[in-house]
Amino acid sequence: MNETLFYVFGIALAISAVVFSFIGLKVSNFPGRAFPLVILWFLVLAGGATTYSVLHAQDEQHHKEAEFEKAGKEIEKDETSGPFEEEGGEEAGGAEEGGEEGEPEAGAGGAGGTLQLAADPSAIAYDTDSLESAAGEVTIDFTNPAPIEHDVAIEKDGKEIAATETITEGEAEVKTDLEPGEYTFLCTVPGHAEAGMEGTLVVK
């Protein structure tokens, strides 16, 4: 609503400036006695445009804060549940210590995990540059609230392993089996990774 009123006042101010300028060119004694009314009209329009511009900026700020808070809670939830998943993996490995080493059990087919990742609504960036998961089937739930196209791809040594579809103002997921190691997650839209839209995924 504030955004709409800001545009209404802004357009009215621009149109009024053009109309009064045109009248001033055609009528020699314009505005004459109407000068105070003309000044008052422009003050009202300028004041309205300024007021609703500030209110619109505040609305945008509140929206961004809500998005960041939501993303932070989701990441905190995943980080809280992560140790339990890893602990279960260690116990499974401990059962094998009498014979072979436990490391092969930590590979694909292990506990895995689901991670939350979101694009910044007003910049070419993710909401974090680091993710962590237990080894196994790893899922990244990706949210893009922006009208700009983004995706999420997982790479290892420069080779793409899996990726979401490219989306705008929507959600997508990428799911793949990952062994312990360090991976890169990034946006494959040309220029976005170079602008900083990438991070490190650590799989334990």
C-alpha positions as semicolon CSV with decimal commas, in nm:
position;residue;x (nm);y (nm);z (nm)
1;M;0,000;0,000;0,000
2;N;0,280;0,243;0,096
3;E;0,461;0,160;-0,228
4;T;0,145;0,233;-0,433
5;L;0,082;0,566;-0,261
6;F;0,446;0,664;-0,310
7;Y;0,414;0,608;-0,686
8;V;0,078;0,792;-0,693
9;F;0,222;1,101;-0,526
10;G;0,539;1,085;-0,735
11;I;0,349;1,061;-1,064
12;A;0,110;1,339;-0,958
13;L;0,406;1,560;-0,869
14;A;0,572;1,501;-1,207
15;I;0,250;1,560;-1,402
16;S;0,176;1,877;-1,205
17;A;0,522;2,015;-1,279
18;V;0,473;1,956;-1,652
19;V;0,119;2,099;-1,655
20;F;0,207;2,413;-1,459
21;S;0,517;2,470;-1,671
22;F;0,305;2,445;-1,987
23;I;0,045;2,686;-1,847
24;G;0,323;2,927;-1,744
25;L;0,451;2,934;-2,102
26;K;0,105;3,002;-2,244
27;V;-0,028;3,248;-1,981
28;S;0,197;3,546;-1,913
29;N;0,064;3,636;-1,567
30;F;0,041;3,278;-1,437
31;P;0,018;3,194;-1,149
32;G;-0,072;3,543;-1,029
33;R;-0,302;3,533;-0,726
34;A;-0,302;3,154;-0,740
35;F;0,067;3,145;-0,650
36;P;0,009;3,042;-0,283
37;L;-0,225;2,763;-0,395
38;V;0,031;2,637;-0,648
39;I;0,303;2,634;-0,380
40;L;0,070;2,457;-0,134
41;W;-0,019;2,196;-0,401
42;F;0,346;2,114;-0,466
43;L;0,423;2,104;-0,093
44;V;0,140;1,854;-0,038
45;L;0,255;1,631;-0,324
46;A;0,623;1,648;-0,229
47;G;0,541;1,582;0,137
48;G;0,322;1,285;0,047
49;A;0,584;1,136;-0,183
50;T;0,855;1,176;0,083
51;T;0,638;1,030;0,361
52;Y;0,533;0,722;0,169
53;S;0,888;0,675;0,038
54;V;1,010;0,647;0,398
55;L;0,723;0,414;0,493
56;H;0,792;0,194;0,189
57;A;1,160;0,172;0,283
58;Q;1,063;0,069;0,636
59;D;0,832;-0,201;0,499
60;E;1,115;-0,335;0,283
61;Q;1,349;-0,339;0,584
62;H;1,097;-0,527;0,798
63;H;1,046;-0,780;0,516
64;K;1,421;-0,840;0,486
65;E;1,460;-0,878;0,862
66;A;1,177;-1,133;0,869
67;E;1,340;-1,332;0,585
68;F;1,681;-1,333;0,757
69;E;1,526;-1,433;1,092
70;K;1,339;-1,721;0,928
71;A;1,653;-1,840;0,746
72;G;1,857;-1,812;1,066
73;K;1,610;-2,025;1,263
74;E;1,608;-2,293;0,993
75;I;1,990;-2,306;0,984
76;E;2,006;-2,317;1,365
77;K;1,756;-2,604;1,365
78;D;1,967;-2,801;1,116
79;E;2,288;-2,734;1,310
80;T;2,117;-2,850;1,631
81;S;2,003;-3,177;1,475
82;G;2,338;-3,234;1,298
83;P;2,534;-3,376;1,597
84;F;2,268;-3,641;1,661
85;E;2,295;-3,758;1,302
86;E;2,673;-3,767;1,322
87;E;2,660;-3,945;1,660
88;G;2,446;-4,216;1,508
89;G;2,699;-4,253;1,228
90;E;2,982;-4,290;1,480
91;E;2,795;-4,561;1,668
92;A;2,739;-4,753;1,345
93;G;3,110;-4,721;1,271
94;G;3,196;-4,839;1,623
95;A;3,017;-5,167;1,562
96;E;3,260;-5,235;1,279
97;E;3,579;-5,148;1,469
98;G;3,642;-5,515;1,553
99;G;3,706;-5,581;1,184
100;E;3,731;-5,317;0,909
101;E;3,770;-4,940;0,961
102;G;3,446;-4,742;1,013
103;E;3,510;-4,487;0,735
104;P;3,335;-4,676;0,451
105;E;3,009;-4,665;0,651
106;A;3,027;-4,281;0,650
107;G;2,999;-4,263;0,274
108;A;2,693;-4,260;0,049
109;G;2,395;-4,427;0,212
110;G;2,475;-4,283;0,560
111;A;2,273;-4,044;0,774
112;G;2,292;-3,746;0,539
113;G;2,082;-3,439;0,622
114;T;1,854;-3,164;0,494
115;L;1,998;-2,811;0,472
116;Q;1,818;-2,479;0,424
117;L;1,956;-2,216;0,185
118;A;1,798;-1,892;0,061
119;A;1,890;-1,621;-0,189
120;D;1,907;-1,260;-0,077
121;P;1,585;-1,085;-0,189
122;S;1,767;-0,771;-0,306
123;A;2,126;-0,873;-0,385
124;I;2,319;-1,138;-0,576
125;A;2,406;-1,347;-0,270
126;Y;2,302;-1,644;-0,058
127;D;2,209;-1,598;0,308
128;T;2,519;-1,797;0,410
129;D;2,854;-1,900;0,263
130;S;2,896;-2,220;0,464
131;L;2,689;-2,537;0,510
132;E;2,760;-2,858;0,700
133;S;2,605;-3,205;0,688
134;A;2,665;-3,565;0,780
135;A;2,768;-3,790;0,493
136;G;2,501;-3,978;0,299
137;E;2,199;-3,841;0,113
138;V;2,230;-3,463;0,144
139;T;1,935;-3,239;0,049
140;I;1,951;-2,862;0,004
141;D;1,610;-2,693;0,022
142;F;1,658;-2,370;-0,173
143;T;1,431;-2,064;-0,152
144;N;1,460;-1,772;-0,393
145;P;1,233;-1,479;-0,293
146;A;1,382;-1,250;-0,560
147;P;1,261;-1,188;-0,917
148;I;1,620;-1,255;-1,029
149;E;1,698;-1,608;-1,153
150;H;1,908;-1,823;-0,918
151;D;1,987;-2,191;-0,863
152;V;2,212;-2,408;-0,644
153;A;2,471;-2,649;-0,779
154;I;2,705;-2,876;-0,583
155;E;3,057;-2,914;-0,721
156;K;3,370;-3,108;-0,629
157;D;3,707;-3,010;-0,781
158;G;3,527;-2,798;-1,042
159;K;3,293;-3,079;-1,154
160;E;2,919;-3,042;-1,106
161;I;2,759;-3,325;-0,907
162;A;2,397;-3,208;-0,890
163;A;2,193;-2,888;-0,921
164;T;1,845;-2,745;-0,875
165;E;1,648;-2,594;-1,158
166;T;1,684;-2,220;-1,209
167;I;1,395;-2,041;-1,032
168;T;1,256;-1,698;-0,950
169;E;1,035;-1,628;-0,647
170;G;1,000;-1,996;-0,564
171;E;1,151;-2,306;-0,406
172;A;1,354;-2,600;-0,535
173;E;1,574;-2,874;-0,396
174;V;1,887;-3,063;-0,489
175;K;1,944;-3,411;-0,345
176;T;2,251;-3,631;-0,387
177;D;2,468;-3,885;-0,202
178;L;2,791;-3,729;-0,075
179;E;3,096;-3,884;0,089
180;P;3,295;-3,696;0,357
181;G;3,487;-3,404;0,213
182;E;3,469;-3,039;0,116
183;Y;3,238;-2,930;-0,166
184;T;3,138;-2,603;-0,326
185;F;2,779;-2,481;-0,363
186;L;2,715;-2,199;-0,608
187;C;2,473;-2,029;-0,846
188;T;2,540;-2,127;-1,207
189;V;2,366;-1,823;-1,360
190;P;2,646;-1,645;-1,553
191;G;2,828;-1,391;-1,337
192;H;2,653;-1,476;-1,009
193;A;2,923;-1,701;-0,859
194;E;3,185;-1,445;-0,963
195;A;2,980;-1,182;-0,776
196;G;3,013;-1,388;-0,458
197;M;2,714;-1,624;-0,480
198;E;2,896;-1,935;-0,364
199;G;3,005;-2,110;-0,046
200;T;3,158;-2,420;0,111
201;L;2,968;-2,738;0,197
202;V;3,151;-2,956;0,451
203;V;3,039;-3,318;0,467
204;K;3,158;-3,518;0,769
